[in-house]
């Protein structure tokens, strides 16, 4: 792709680093920004810079937050005895959109994937186990995607907490095997949360 401006080329190259954004899409977005009033681009730039510099991760659940503890964890009307374990913040958003879950979350930050060099120590697993050890948790819901990596991660965590007095469950397989939670429709995902099954039952399918 030939560019008449080095500045344009640099902007397109940076934009194309985003997931799902190729060079042609990046060029279309950059040209769109050039047509907008200068202050509009400044608003976008300031919003991105402020987000990057000031955004935090909840000290309790590792969800993205504006403060040290996220709004969900601070909400006294939520059931703090039930923890839904998810891969990343997009899954929290997806489940929240169903309006079917009233517990709290624990964001792992990924899934165990030896082929990608991701082991248990790279994920937020120890902090979850520590919560269980305190004895205030009644149920852990495994809500990772139905993939080999997701099932491996679920089983690893299950082995760490199986000797504690709490219920472990997994979302019902209304979610197709291999699907990511963020792409599931809200009705299906909501039903999967409500109709969750004991985790031990899911081991028969592994």
C-alpha positions as CSV (number, residue, x, y, z in Angstrom):
1,X,0.0,0.0,0.0
2,X,1.5,3.3,-1.1
3,X,1.1,6.4,1.0
4,X,1.4,10.0,-0.1
5,X,2.2,11.0,3.5
6,X,4.6,9.5,6.0
7,X,2.4,10.8,8.8
8,X,-0.7,9.1,7.3
9,X,1.3,5.9,6.9
10,X,2.5,5.9,10.5
11,X,-1.1,6.5,11.7
12,X,-2.4,3.6,9.6
13,X,0.3,1.3,10.7
14,X,-0.5,2.0,14.4
15,X,-4.2,1.6,13.9
16,X,-3.7,-1.7,12.1
17,X,-2.1,-3.1,15.2
18,X,-5.5,-3.4,16.8
19,X,-7.3,-6.8,16.7
20,X,-9.4,-7.3,13.6
21,X,-8.2,-4.1,12.0
22,X,-6.3,-4.6,8.7
23,X,-4.5,-2.0,6.7
24,X,-7.5,-1.1,4.6
25,X,-9.8,-0.7,7.5
26,X,-7.2,1.3,9.4
27,X,-6.9,3.6,6.4
28,X,-10.6,4.1,6.2
29,X,-10.7,5.0,10.0
30,X,-7.8,7.4,9.8
31,X,-9.3,9.2,6.7
32,X,-12.6,9.4,8.6
33,X,-10.8,11.1,11.5
34,X,-9.1,13.5,9.1
35,X,-12.6,14.6,7.9
36,X,-13.8,15.3,11.5
37,X,-13.2,18.6,13.4
38,X,-9.7,18.7,15.0
39,X,-11.2,18.7,18.5
40,X,-13.1,15.5,17.8
41,X,-9.7,13.7,17.2
42,X,-8.4,15.4,20.3
43,X,-11.3,14.1,22.4
44,X,-10.5,10.6,21.2
45,X,-6.8,11.0,21.9
46,X,-7.4,12.4,25.4
47,X,-9.9,9.6,26.2
48,X,-7.4,6.9,25.2
49,X,-4.6,8.5,27.0
50,X,-6.6,9.1,30.2
51,X,-7.9,5.5,30.1
52,X,-4.4,4.0,29.7
53,X,-2.9,6.1,32.5
54,X,-5.7,6.0,35.1
55,X,-7.6,2.7,34.6
56,X,-7.2,0.2,37.4
57,X,-7.8,-3.5,38.0
58,X,-10.0,-4.4,40.9
59,X,-7.9,-5.5,43.9
60,X,-10.5,-8.2,44.7
61,X,-11.8,-9.6,41.4
62,X,-9.3,-8.2,38.8
63,X,-12.0,-6.6,36.7
64,X,-11.3,-3.3,35.0
65,X,-12.3,-0.4,37.3
66,X,-12.0,3.3,37.8
67,X,-11.2,2.7,41.5
68,X,-9.2,0.2,43.6
69,X,-12.4,-1.9,44.1
70,X,-14.9,-2.2,41.2
71,X,-18.5,-1.3,41.4
72,X,-19.6,-5.0,41.4
73,X,-17.5,-5.9,44.3
74,X,-18.6,-2.8,46.3
75,X,-22.3,-3.5,45.7
76,X,-23.7,-4.8,48.9
77,X,-26.8,-6.1,47.2
78,X,-24.7,-8.7,45.3
79,X,-24.3,-12.2,46.7
80,X,-20.6,-12.2,47.7
81,X,-20.8,-15.9,48.6
82,X,-21.0,-16.9,44.9
83,X,-18.1,-16.3,42.6
84,X,-18.3,-16.7,38.8
85,X,-14.9,-17.5,37.3
86,X,-14.3,-16.0,33.9
87,X,-11.4,-15.6,31.5
88,X,-11.5,-11.8,31.0
89,X,-13.4,-8.6,31.4
90,X,-15.4,-9.1,28.2
91,X,-17.0,-12.2,29.8
92,X,-18.0,-10.1,32.8
93,X,-19.8,-7.7,30.5
94,X,-21.5,-10.5,28.6
95,X,-22.8,-12.1,31.7
96,X,-23.9,-8.8,33.3
97,X,-25.9,-8.0,30.1
98,X,-28.1,-11.1,30.8
99,X,-29.3,-9.7,34.1
100,X,-29.5,-13.3,35.4
101,X,-26.5,-13.3,37.7
102,X,-26.3,-11.5,41.1
103,X,-23.1,-12.9,42.5
104,X,-19.6,-11.5,42.1
105,X,-16.8,-12.4,39.7
106,X,-13.1,-13.5,39.5
107,X,-11.3,-12.6,36.3
108,X,-8.4,-15.0,35.6
109,X,-6.9,-12.9,32.8
110,X,-6.6,-15.8,30.4
111,X,-6.7,-19.6,30.2
112,X,-4.0,-22.3,30.8
113,X,-2.4,-22.9,27.4
114,X,1.0,-24.6,27.4
115,X,1.4,-24.2,23.6
116,X,1.2,-20.4,24.2
117,X,3.5,-20.5,27.2
118,X,0.6,-19.7,29.6
119,X,0.7,-21.6,32.9
120,X,-1.2,-21.3,36.1
121,X,1.3,-18.8,37.5
122,X,0.5,-16.3,34.8
123,X,-3.2,-16.3,35.7
124,X,-5.1,-14.9,38.7
125,X,-5.6,-18.4,40.2
126,X,-3.8,-18.0,43.6
127,X,-5.9,-15.1,44.6
128,X,-9.1,-17.1,43.9
129,X,-7.8,-20.1,45.9
130,X,-7.0,-17.7,48.8
131,X,-10.6,-16.4,48.8
132,X,-11.8,-20.0,49.0
133,X,-9.5,-20.7,51.9
134,X,-11.1,-17.8,53.9
135,X,-14.2,-20.0,54.1
136,X,-16.7,-17.3,53.1
137,X,-17.6,-18.7,49.6
138,X,-20.5,-21.0,49.1
139,X,-20.2,-21.6,45.4
140,X,-17.7,-21.3,42.5
141,X,-19.2,-21.1,39.0
142,X,-16.8,-22.0,36.2
143,X,-17.8,-19.9,33.2
144,X,-14.8,-20.3,30.9
145,X,-15.3,-21.0,27.2
146,X,-16.0,-24.6,26.1
147,X,-12.5,-25.2,24.7
148,X,-9.7,-27.6,25.6
149,X,-7.9,-24.7,27.3
150,X,-11.0,-23.6,29.1
151,X,-11.7,-27.2,30.4
152,X,-8.1,-27.6,31.4
153,X,-8.2,-24.4,33.4
154,X,-11.5,-25.4,35.1
155,X,-10.1,-28.7,36.1
156,X,-6.8,-27.3,37.4
157,X,-8.7,-24.8,39.6
158,X,-11.1,-27.6,40.7
159,X,-8.2,-29.7,41.9
160,X,-7.0,-26.7,44.0
161,X,-10.3,-26.2,45.8
162,X,-12.0,-29.6,45.8
163,X,-11.2,-30.3,49.4
164,X,-12.9,-27.2,50.7
165,X,-16.6,-27.1,51.8
166,X,-18.2,-25.4,48.8
167,X,-20.2,-26.1,45.8
168,X,-18.6,-26.1,42.3
169,X,-20.7,-25.7,39.2
170,X,-20.3,-24.9,35.5
171,X,-22.5,-23.1,33.1
172,X,-24.9,-25.4,31.2
173,X,-23.7,-26.3,27.7
174,X,-26.3,-24.1,26.0
175,X,-23.0,-22.5,24.8
176,X,-21.7,-24.5,21.9
177,X,-18.4,-26.3,22.4
178,X,-15.5,-24.1,21.2
179,X,-17.5,-20.9,21.5
180,X,-16.3,-17.8,23.4
181,X,-18.8,-16.3,26.0
182,X,-18.6,-12.8,24.6
183,X,-20.2,-14.0,21.3
184,X,-23.1,-15.9,22.9
185,X,-26.5,-14.3,22.7
186,X,-27.8,-12.9,26.0
187,X,-30.8,-15.3,26.3
188,X,-28.6,-18.4,25.8
189,X,-25.9,-17.2,28.1
190,X,-28.5,-16.2,30.8
191,X,-30.0,-19.6,30.7
192,X,-26.6,-21.2,30.9
193,X,-25.9,-19.3,34.1
194,X,-29.4,-20.1,35.7
195,X,-29.3,-23.8,34.7
196,X,-25.7,-24.4,35.8
197,X,-24.8,-27.9,36.7
198,X,-22.4,-29.5,39.3
199,X,-18.8,-29.3,38.0
200,X,-18.2,-32.9,38.7
201,X,-20.9,-33.8,36.2
202,X,-19.0,-32.0,33.5
203,X,-15.9,-34.1,34.1
204,X,-17.6,-37.0,32.3
205,X,-17.3,-35.1,29.1
206,X,-13.6,-34.3,29.4
